[in-house]
Amino acid sequence: MTDELSPAERYAQARLRAADQATALAPFREMYEFGLDPFQIEACQALEAGKGVLVAAPTGSGKTIVGEFAVHLALTRGRKCFYTTPIKALSNQKYSDLVERYGAEKVGLLTGDNSVNSEAPVVVMTTEVLRNMLYAGSRSLDGLGYVVMDEVHYLSDRFRGAVWEEVIIHLPESVTLVSLSATVSNAEEFGDWLDTVRGDTEVIVSEHRPVPLWQHVLAGRRIYDLFEEKDSPGGQPGTGRREVNPDLVRLARMENSRPSFGGDKRRGRSMREADRERERRQRSRIWTPSRPEVIDRLDAEGLLPAITFIFSRAGCEAAVQQCLFAGLRLNDDAARARVRTIVEERTASIPDEDLHVLGYFEWLEGLERGIAAHHAGMLPTFKEVVEELFVKGLVKAVFATETLALGINMPARSVVLEKLVKWNGEQHADITPGEYTQLTGRAGRRGIDIEGHAVVLWQRAMDPAALAGLAGTRTYPLRSSFRPSYNMAVNLVSQFGRHRSRELLETSFAQFQADKAVVGISRQVQRNEEGLEGYRASMTCHLGDFEEYSRLRRELSDRETELAKQGAAQRRAAAATALEKLKPGDVIQVPAGKYAGLALVLDPGLPAGRAGGHRGGFEYHDGPRPLVLTAERQVKRLAAMDFPVPVEALERMRIPKSFNARSPQSRRDLASALRTKAGHHEPHRRRKERAAAADDTEISRLRTEIRAHPCHGCAEREDHARWAERYHRLRRDTRQLERRIEGRTNTIARTFDRICALLTELGYLQGDEVTEDGKRLARLYGELDLLASECLRDGVWEGLKPAELAACASALVYEARAADDAVAPKLPTGESKQALTEMVRIWGRLDALEENHRINQAEGVGQREPDLGFAWAAYRWASGHGLDDVLREVEMPAGDFVRWCKQLIDVLGQIAVAAPPEGTVARNARRAVDGLRRGVVAYSSVG
């Protein structure tokens, strides 16, 4: 082919090759054994040209190559590069990768509880660390040329997402930003915003997976393909459309048409689970295979290693135990020996006395067999060992929660989803297409596997078409969760003043998205206004002002409706008052509803707080709901709608103590006595009341004005009225749209103004000046920053011992995974208990202040109530007690305990810096840190 080129063309190609070799990208490409994909080359070229980049690509596609090129550029040009990640585990992993490539002297790590070579030219850190450095004006920012924000789609996270936007907004203009994101459906919108706040930004979107992903359903012993390729007529194979596998559709139709197996009710409860399972399988062609069966089937098909996502920590641990009990062994003797060597080496720093309480020996047995769990409740060391063994192929089956999908480099050949429903913190909800994509994105190891496999386990009532929609949709929009905080406000005002801070906040992605939505609403308002002009012309009357006439008619209609509502409300109130006077044994005439007629009150069913001492009475929040026995022997709980008018007791009857509402004989006897006692009473006939409108002076005035208006005599009056009604409805809709525009415009700035007003009232701000108290608040980060500052100002923690201070500070960081109001948390006694009580009192004062300033916690702004659930554990651990004692007392997984301790160490470090130097708090905060940072809490695999 080259021989056919002219000399000029060959010369031009040689020039291009020479130019390519002169770029920084050429030597970078040689570091990798594989060639770079087009999207990676495009992004790297844009970076070398001085542009910022946003790369949105599927999990496992290699977008971190672009981040690593930013590191390469920084080192080549003598600049610094900060590589930020959302979680410490990712930071540790990326630090290890970069040290392996560039050497420990060029790479540092900052994660809040780890600081290694922090002044190196390349520093890996969590995003919060960079945010804090920006607000503190750290000297480490000098010479910064590049910032890589890995997993930037985290800015959708409603708890931590604001940090990403703070960093993007506040980074110096000279810094080039590299944003790496999962595939999102609004990457262009996010790119437009980055272009606005950061300057020239190239948006590179890749939907291509380097390793193809096959979708399957595992039902019984068979693995079905989810899709079937249909070749287009006369086309090449593989160029047609994908359809849902007809075998699966047929299977689902057959299975879902079968009645649910309930078994013999009389003996069903006593049947052993295994017996029921066996009988169910005999009745059905397919079933949901057990966890050991799934792993065994995948092993037989050559689909291991696999990650099975189970949306429960307990479920992950149970899955490992089930596989062990089933006798699964995925490792040979040589692999078992390698596993034991690696595990013993990695866990050598853990005290021997803690191994038993950490479940070390059960965990090791699973690892030796090639089986492990992975979830946030595990000790970080254990999780890191699982990750290492999995990557080395020594663990072949991992049961994990969805946290594993968040960036950790653990690709597998297959991913298994047990269910398509998970608990989202409030309810069990279907997983979204974005979540499905994120989870299944782990399947297929680049350079190892030819293809990846996503396997969904069969469940009764499964809809293959819905699953296909989930697998085929790429809808994962990026939504900002940015909200101003107290700490953010004082830091911004300190650096820029209030006016400039307001302008900065209006550049946030949250406001950008709100403003884009306003554009569409504004267009609708314009169309409505054009329509209003047309309606106004159509209702024009030659006799007078029809708009005025229409207004009078509408005022009359509104007044009549208002009086009717008042009358109905008064009748309901009177009926409720009458019901509240009823007592057990009263005979009444139910005036309306399905159970109208004679009835005996068994329980008045009074509203909450008005039970009046009736024993056994239920309390209701929506008005009285009496429980009655009707003359037809039915016992029913009636509602307000059954009593449109007041009722009163017609007679009194004694209810026998032996009466049982569930006994037909008891109901029959008492109903018979009721008919005998009160059967002579005639049903109440409602007397029609005089309408309130008949005596209303306002209605009389409006009717007089309407009759006197010139338009009242128009022959086309009703035609005009119809146009006037359309005009009124459209004008009402337009005003609602205008209110929505007002509500969305400047929303972030308005929240900032309210926060500043509250901080001014508390003395943290004075106009554009930050007071000494405000400077202390600027050094405190976290959800309860203002509460911590108020506690320091009021001296709540003065005189506390280190362990007592640790207990109090724990309330600033800890949040229980599930609310449990039934049991009050155990607290240390003495001064720390008094301090915790005072903290809750101060929070109550702040909560009232926030309500006064319309600062809404539901919108992610403000101070949540401090949670005292970790205070006892923090106190005991900081006091020097053993891990076994502490974990047994608080019933908490070791991983959670370590995580909360590390967050507590972080906040105590902030308190030590912010506290007045003359008091005891700063000194004791540092001592508390020393008391907490020991044993499993102190151990880290990095540095």
N, C-alpha and C positions, 0 to 999 in steps of 0.2 A: 504494500500500500504506500510506503514511504517513497518507493522508486517512482510512483506516479506523480508525486508533488513536484512543483517547479522549484528552482533554486530559491526564489523569493519566498515561497511558502515554507520551505525547509528552514530558511534563515529566520523567518518570523516565529516558527515553532521553537527553534533553539533559543531565541530571545525570551520567549515565554517561560521555557524551562529554567533559564538562568535567573529570571526574575523571581520564579517560584522558589528556587534554591536560596535566594537572598533574603527570604522572609523568615521571621521567627517561627512560623508554622512548620517549615520544612524539617529542622532538627527535632521539633516536638513530635512530629508524626513518626520519626524513626525510633522513638522510645517504645512504641507499641508494636506487638507482633502482628496485629491485624490492621487492615486499612480503615481509615475513618469513613463514616457514612456521610452522604451529602449534607445533611442538616448540621452535622458537627463541623464540617469544613466551612460551611456558610457562616455559622456563628463565630468560629475562630477568626475567619477573615474580617468580619465586622469588628470584632474586638481589636484586632491588630490595626484596623483603620481608625481606631479611636472612638468607636461608637459603643454605647451600652447595648446589652442584648437581653431579651426575654426568650428563653427556650422552653417551649411546652412540648413534652414528648412522653410516651408511655413509660411506665415503670420497667426498668431493665433495658432500656434502649441505649443507655450510655450517655445521657446528657451531662453527667458529672465530668466527662472528658473536657467539656467547655470550661467548667470551673477550674480544672487542673491546668488548662491552657492559660487562664488568667494568672495562676500562680507562676507558671513558666515565664510569662511576659513580665511580671513584677520582678522576678529574680534577674532576668535578662537586662532590664532597664534600670536596675538599681532602686526599685521602689518597694513599698510594702504591700502585702496582700492579706486581708482578713477573710477567712473562710468561715461563714456562719452556718449553723445547723439548728434545728428546733429542739433537739433533745441531746442530753449528755452522751448517751450511748453512740449516737451518730458522730458526735464530735470526737469521741475516743477512737472510733473506727477510722474516721478520716485522718486523724492525727497519725495513727499507726501507718496508714497507706502512704502519707506524704513523707514521714520519717524514713520509710523503706526506700523511697525514691530519691530524696534530696539530702538525707542525713539529719541527725538529731540537732546539730548546731544551727540549722537553718529554719527549723520548724518549732513552734511553741504551741501551748494549749492553755486556754482559760475557760473554765466551766463553772465558776462559782465556788466549787469545793476543790478544784485542782488548778494549780498555776505552775506551768512548766515552761521555762525559757520565754517569758512573756514579751521580751523585747526583740525576739527573732524577726527576720524579714517576712516570714509567713507564720501567721497565728490562727489556729483553729479555735473557734469559740461558739458559745450559744448566743443566740440573737439578743437576749436580755443583757449580756455582758457588754456587747457593743453599744446598745442603747444607753447604758449607764455611763460608759466612757464618753459618749457624745455630750450628755448633759453635764458631766463633770469637767469637760474640756481637757481630757487626758492628753499628756504629752506623747503618749503612744500613737496618737493620730498623726503626728508629724511624719511627712514622707509617705502617707498612705496613698496608693495609686489605684488599687482595685479592691472591691468588696464583692464576694460571692455569697449570694443568699440561696442556699440549698433549700428545697421544699418550700418555696416562697408562697405556695398556695395555703400555707398555714395561716396566712392573714385572715382566712375565713373563720378561724377558731375563735369562738365568742369569748373565751377566757384570756387568751394570750395574743390573739391576732393583731391587736393595736400596736404591739411592739415592732412588728415588721414595717408598718406604715410610719411610725416615728423615726425609725432608722432611715428609711428611704427619703423622707422629707428633710431630715436634719443633716444628712451626710454632706460634706463640703462639695461644691460644684466640681472641683478638680478630680474627684473620685469617680472612676468608671464602675458602673454597677452591672453585675452579672446575675440575672434572676433565673433560677432553674425551677420549673414547675411541672407537676403532673399534667396530663392532657386535660385542659379546661375548655369549656365551650365558648367562653368570652375572652380568649387570650388577646384578641385585637383590641377590645375595650380596655383591658388592663395595660396593654402596650401603649394605647393612646394616652392614658394617664401618666405612665412612666415618661413618655415623650414630653408631656407638659411639665412635670416637676423635675426631671433629670436631664432634659435635653435629648439630643438625637439618640433614639433607641430602636434597634432592629428587632422585629418580632419574627421568630422562627418557630413554626409549628410543624411537628412531624407526627403523623398517625401511624407510621410504619413500625411494626415490631420486628426486630432483627431475627427473632426466633418465632415462627408461626405458632399460633395458639389454637388448639383443637378443644372444642367444648363437648362434654359427655354427661350422661346421666347414668348412675349405677343403680340398677334395680335388681334385687335378688342376687343371682350369680352372674348376671350379664351386664356388660357396659355398652350402652347405646350411644351412638353419635347424636348430638342435639340437632345438627344441621345435615341436610343432604344437598349436594350440588346438583343443580339442574342445568345441563348444557343448553345453550341457545341453539336453535335450529341452524345447522350448517356451520356453527362456530367451533372454535378450538376447545378441547376439554379444559375445564376449570375457568372458562370465561363467562359462564352463565350465572344465574341467580341462586342464592341460598334459600332453601325452604326448610321448615321444621320437619324432622324425620317422621314420615307417616307411621312408622312402627310405634314411635313414642306416643303419637296422637291417638292411635288405636288402643294402645295399652292404657293410656289415661282414661279414655272413654269407657273402656271395659271395667277398669278398677273403680272408677268413681261412680259407676252405675250400681255397684254392689252395695248392699246395706252394710253399715258399720257393724263389725263383729262385737257383740256385747256379751255373748256367752250366757249361761244359766245364771240369772240374777241371784237365785237363792244360794248358789255355791260359788258364784264368781269372786266374791271378796275373799273367800278362803283358799281359792286356787293359788298355787305358787306361780310366780311370774314366769318361770321357765315353762310350766305347763300351758299357760295361756299363750305364750309365744309359739310353742310347738303347734298348738291347735290352730292358731291363726295362720301359720304358714301352710298347714294342710288344707285350709280353706281357700288359700289365695295362691295364684301363680307367682306373685312377686311379693317382696317385702323390703323394708329398709334394713340393709345389712348392718350387723354390729360393727363396732370399731375394729376389733381384731380381724373380722372377716374382710373389711375394707382394705386394711394393710396387706393381708394375705393375698387378696385379689390383685392389688396393685403390684405386689412383688412378683406374682406369677406372670403378669403382663409386661414386666420390665419397666414399670412406671415409677419406681422409687429412685431417688429420695422424694418424699412428699411432705407438704405442710398441710395439715388438716386444721381449718379454722373453726373453732368452737367459741361461741360468744359468752364464755363463762370460765372463770379461773378454776372453779371447782370441777367443771366439766373436763378441763384439760388434764388436771391431776387424776381424775377418775379414769380417763381414757388410757393413761399410761398404766395404771394398775390393772385395768381390764386386759390390756395386751400382755402384761406380765403373767396374770393368772391363766391366760389362754395358752401360755407356753411359747409365745412368739420369740424367735431369736433371729435377728437380721445380721449379726456379726459372727465371723468365724473366730477361732482362738487367737489368731494373730492380731486381728482388729481389736478384740477385747483387751489384749495386753497393751496395745498402743493407747487405747482409751484410758485405761487405768493410769498409765505413766503420765499422760497429759493432765488428767484430772488432779492427780496427787501433786504435780508440779504447780498447777495454777491455784490450788487451794492450800498450799503449804503455810500461808500467812494466817489462815483462820485458826484460832485457838482450838485445841483438841476437845476441850469441854463444851464448845459450842456446836460441834459437828452433829451430835445426836439431835439437839433441838431443831437444827436446820433441816433435818430429814436427809442428811448427807448419804447415808448408806442405801436407803431406798432409791434416792436419785442416782447414785452410782450404779446400782444394779440395772436400772433402766438404760443408762448410757452404755453400759457394757453390752447390752442386747441391741443397741442401735435405736433406742426409743427415748423420747424426752418430751417434757412440756416446756412452754415458753410464755410467760405472762408477767405482768407488772408486780404481782405479789411475790415473785421469786427474788432471792438475793441477787444483786447485780452481778456478782462474781459467777454465780451459777448460770445466769443468762448468757454471760460472755463466753463461758466454757461451751454451752450448748451451741452458740453461734459458730465458734471455732471448729468444733467437732463436725457440725453439719456441713460447713464449707469444705472440710477435709474428707467428707464422705464417710465419716465414722459414725455419724448418727443419720439414720435413713428415714425415720418417721418422727415428725415433730407435731405436737398438738398445741396450737397457739391461739391466743386471743387476737383481735384485729389490730392491736398495737404493733404487732410484728410487721404489718403492711406499711408502716410509716417510715420508710426510708432505710431500715436496717438491711445491709447487704447479705441477704440469705436466699438467693435464688434456688429454686427446686425444679425437678423435672415435672412434677405434678402438684396441683393445689386442689384440695378437697373442701367443699363447703357442705357442712352437715345440714344446715337449714338456711333459708333465705329470710329469716326473721331474727331481729335482735332487739335487746332492751336498750333504748336510747336515753335512759335516765329518767324518763317519765312514763313510757309505755312500751309494749312490744310492737315494733313497727317493721315493715318490709325494708330490706336494705335497698339503697338507691342504686341507679345505674353507675354513678360515680364510685360508690363503695365497692360494687361488684368488680368494676374495672381495676380498682386499686388492689383488691384482694387477689384476683386471678392474675394480676400483672407479675406476680412472683414466679409463675410457671414458665420454664424454659431458660436454661443457662447458656448464655452466649459463649460460643467457642466450645461447648461441651455437648449440648443437645441439638438435634436437628429440628425438633419441635417440642412445644410445651403442651401440657394437658390440664384443663380445668374440669374437675369432676364434681357434679352436684348429686347428692344422695337422694334417691327417690323418697318422696313423702306422699302420704295419702292426700288426695285433692290437689296434687300438683298439676299446674297448667303449663304444658310444654311451650305453648305460644307466648305466655307471659314470661317464662324463663328466656326464651329466644329474644324477646324484646329487651330484657334486662342485659343480656349478653351482647346485643347488637347496638345498644344506645351508648352514645358518648356524651350525654348531657351531664356536665359537672361544672356549673357556673361558679365563678369566683365571686363571693359576696363579702364586702368589707364588714368588719366587726369593730371598726375604730370608734372609740369614745374617749373624750378627755378624762383625765384623772386629776386628783389633787396634786400629786407629785409632779405630773406633767405641767400643770398650770403654773406652779411656782418656778419651775425650771425655765419654762418659756418666758414668763414675765421677767425673770432675772436676766435672761440673755437678750430679749428683743423688746420688752415693754408690752403692754396689753394690746395696743392697736396692731402692731406688727405681728404679735402672736395670733391674734384673731385672723389676720390675713393668711398666715401660715396654715392654720387649721382648716381654712376654707380650701386649701389645695389638697386635702386628704382624698384618698380614693373613695371613702364613704360619701363625701360631699360631691365628688365627681359623678358617682353613680346616681345620687339623689337629683343632681342637676340635669343629668341625661334623661331621667324619668320625667322631670319637669318639662322638658322640651316637647315630649309627646302630649302631655296634658295641655300645654299652652296652645298647641295646634288645635286640639279639640275645642278649647275655649274660643279660638278664632272662628272655627266652623260654626259653633253654637251662636256666636254673635251675628254671623251672617244669616243664620236661620231666624233669629229673633227679629231682624229687620224685615224679613219676608212675612212673618206672622203679624208684625205690627201693621204692615200695609194691608193685609187681608182683613183685619178686624176694624179698619177705619170705618166710622159711621158719619154720614152727612149731617146728622141731627145734633151731634155733640161729641164729647171726649169719651169714647167707649172704654179706653183704658181705665178711666176714673170709675165708670159704671161697673166694670168688671171687678175693680178693687172692692167696691161696696158689696157686691154679691158674694165675693170671696170672704169678706169680713163677716157677713151674716152667716155663711156656711160654717166658718171657723167657730163663731160664737155658739151656734147651735150644737156643734160637735163637742165643744168644751163643756157646755151645760149637761149634755147627755153623759159625758165621762164623769163629771162631778156627781151626778145623780147615781150612776152605777157604783162609783167608789163609796158614796155614803151608804148605799144599800149593803155593799159588801162589808163595810165597817160595822154596820148595825148587826148584820148576820153573825160576824165573827164575835162581837161583844156578847150576843145572845148565846153562842156556842160555848164561850168561856164560862158561862154561869151553870152549864150542865154538870150533873154529878152522876156517878154510877147509880143505876136504879131509876133514873128519870125516863118516863115514857114520852116520846115525841112523835110528831107527824113529819116525816121527811118530805119536804115540799116538791122536790124535783129529782130527776135522774132515774137511773135504772132501778133503784131500790126505793122509789117514792112509796110512802104509806107509813103504816104504824111500825114503830121500832123502839127497842129498849136499849138504853145507853149502858154498855158494859165498861167502857173506859173513855173518858172525855178527850183523850189525845191532845192535851194542851200544848201550845208552843213552848220552846225552850225557855226555862227560867220562870214558867208559870204553872208548874206541875201541881202546886197547891197542896202537896202532901199526899196525893192519891197514891197508894202503894201499887207498885207494878205498872204505873202509867208510863207510856212512851212519851218522849218530847219531840216536837216537830218545829222546824224553823219556818214553815210556810203557812202558819195559822193552825187553828184547831182541826184535828182529824179524828172525830169520834169513832170508836169501835162499837157497832150496834148489832143486836140480834133482831132481824126482821120478823114480821108475823108469818113469813113463809119459811122460817127455820134457818135462814142464812146468816152467818156471822161475817160482817164486812166492815172494812175501814173506809169511811166516807171522806170526801174531800169538800173543799169550799164550794165547788161548782154544784154540789147537791143541795146547797142552801142559798138560793138567790134572795131569799127574804128571811128575816129573823124567825127563830122558833122558840117556843117555851115549853116547859114541862106540863103535860096534860095530867099526868098521874105520877105516883111514886110506887115502885115495886121493890121488894126485897129479893136480891140475887142470892140464891143458896150458895153456901161456902163450897158445897160439893160440885157446883156447876163446872163442867169441862167443855170449853168451846169446840174441842175436837171430837167430842162424843155425840153421835147422831141422836142417841136417846136423851141426853141432857138438853140438846137444842130443841128437840121435839116437845119435851115436857115444859120448858120455860116459854116457848113460843105459844103453846096452848094456854098457859096461864096469862100471857100477855093479851091474847085475843079475848079471853074471858074478862080480864080486868078493864080493858080499854077499847073493846071492839065497838062500843056504842058511839065513839067519837067520830063525827063526820070529817072527811078530808077538808083541809083548809082551802078555801077558794080565795085567790088573790084579788084584792080590790084595786081597780085601775086608779093610779094616782094622777093628780093634775100635773101636767108637764111644767117644769120650771121655766121653760121658754115663754109660756103664756103670760107670766108676770114680770119678765125681764125688761127693764127700761132700755137697755142697750139694743136689744133686738127690735123693740118698737121703734126706736129712733132710726135704725138702719133700714127697716122696711118702709118707713115714711120717706126717707131720702131716695130710696130706689124707685118708689112709685113717682116721685116728683122729678126724677132725672129725665132730661130730654130723650135719651137713648131708649128709655123704657117703652116708648110708643113706636119704635122702629119696627117695620114689617119684617126686616131681616135680622132681628135681635138675636135669635137663637143661633143663626149661622155665625154672626159676629162672636157670640159667646163661646162657640166651639173653638174658633181661632184664638180667642183670648185665653181659654183654658190651656191650649197647647203652648201659647206664649208663656204663661205662668209656669208650667211644668219645666219648659226648657230653661227659663231664667233661673228657677230653683236649682236645676242640675248644674247650670253654669256657675252659680255662686258656690256650690259644693266643690267644684273643680278648682275655683279660685282659692278656696280655703285650703285645699290640698297643696296647691302651689306655695301658699304662704307657709304651710306647715313644713314643707320640704326644703325651702330655700333658707340658707344660713342655719340649718339645724345644729350643726357641730358648733358653730360660733355662739349660738344662743345658749347651748349647754355650757360652753366655756364661760360665758358671762355669768351664769347662775353660780358656777363653781367659784369664780372670782368674788362674787358678792358674798358668798358664805365665808370664804377665806378672809375677806376684808372684815366681816363681822367678828371673826375669831381673832383678828389681829395678826394674821400671817401676811397680809398684803396691805399696803397703804398707797393707793393709786398705782403708779408704775414702780413703786419701791417694794422690795421683798424685805420684811423685817427679820430680826435675828431668829424668831420662831419659824419664819418661812424658810430661812436657810437650813434650819434643822430638818424641816419637812422635805426639802429638796434632796436630802441624803437618805431618805427612807423610801424604798420601793416595795410594791406589793399591794394586794387588795385592800389591806387595812392600814395604809400609810398614815392617814389622818388620825386614826385611833392610836397608833403607836406614838405619834408626835404629841398628842394630847396627854398620853400617859407620862411621857418624859417631862412635859411642861408642868404637870400637876404633881410630879414626884411620886407617882404611884409605886414605882419599883425601887425607890431609894431604901436602902437597909436590907433588901432581900439577899439571901445567900445565893451563890451561883446556881445551885440546883432549883431553888425556888424561882429564880429569874427565868430559867429554862422552861419551867412549867407555865409561867405567865406568857412568855413569848410564843409558846407553842399554839396558843389560842389565835395568834395572828396569821398562822400559816395552815393549820390543820383544817380539813373539811371531811367529815364522815362520808363514806361512799353512798350510804343510804341513811336517810333521816330515821332516827329511832328515839321517839319521845317517851317511850315506855320506861326506860331506865335512866336515871340521872347518872352522869359520869362520875367515877370516883376521883376525888380531888385530894391533894396534900392538905394537911391541916396547918393551922397557925397563920403566919403573916402572908404566905402565898395565897391561901384561900381568900383572905380579906382583899388582897390585891386583885385577884381574879373577879371577885364580886364588884369591886370598884371599876374594873375594866368594862364589865357589862353595863354598869350604871352610866359610865361615860358614853358608851356606844348608844344607849337609849337617848341621851341628850343630843348626840350628833344625828341620830335618826330623826328626831323631832325637827332639828334645824334643817335637815335635808328636805323634809316634807314641806316646811315653810318656804324653802327656796325652789320648790318644784324640781328637785333632783331625784330622779326615779331609778331605783335599783333594778326594776324589771327591764330597763333599757341598758343595763350593764354599767351604770354610773352610780357611785355611792359606796357606802360601807355596809357589808353584810354583817350579821351578828357573829361575834367571836364564838368559835366552837371549842369547848373545853375538853373534848373527848380524848386528846392526846396528852393532857397535862400530867396525869399520873405516870404514864410511861416515860415521859421526858424527865420528870422529877426522879424517878427510880434509876433510870439509866445514868443521868448526870450525877447521881449520888454514888455511883460505883457498883450497883447491883449487877448480877450476872444476867446474861441474855436469856437463859432458861426461865429464871424467875420473872423477868419483865414480860416476855412474850406469853407466858402462861397466865399472868394476871390480866393482860389487856386483850388476849385472844385475837392477835393480829398477825398476819403473815410476815415473815422476816423481811421480804422485799419492801412491803409497805412501811414497815418500821424503819428500815434503813433510809428509804426515800424521805420520809417525814423528818427524820433526824438531820439529814443533809439540808433540807429546806430550813429547818430550825437553826442550824449552824449559820446558814446564809443570813437570816434575819438578825440573829444575835451579832453577827459581824457588822451589819448596818447600824444596830443600836449602839455598839461600842464606838463607832465613828461619830454618830449623831449626838450621843449623850454628853452633857456638860462635863468637862474634864475634872471639875472640883468635886463631883459627887462620887458615889460608890458604884453607880450603874455601869459605867464604861469598863471599869476594872473587873467587875463580877461577870459582865457579859463575855469578856475574853476568857475568864476562868470557866464559865459554863461551856464555852466552845471546846476547851481542852477536856472537860469532863465528858462531853458527848462524843468527841472524835477519838474513839478507841474501839478495839475489837473489830467486829464486822463492819461498823460504820467507818472506821479509819481505812480499811483495806480498799485499795483501788488497783486495777490492773494497769493503769497508766502512770508513768512517772515514777 
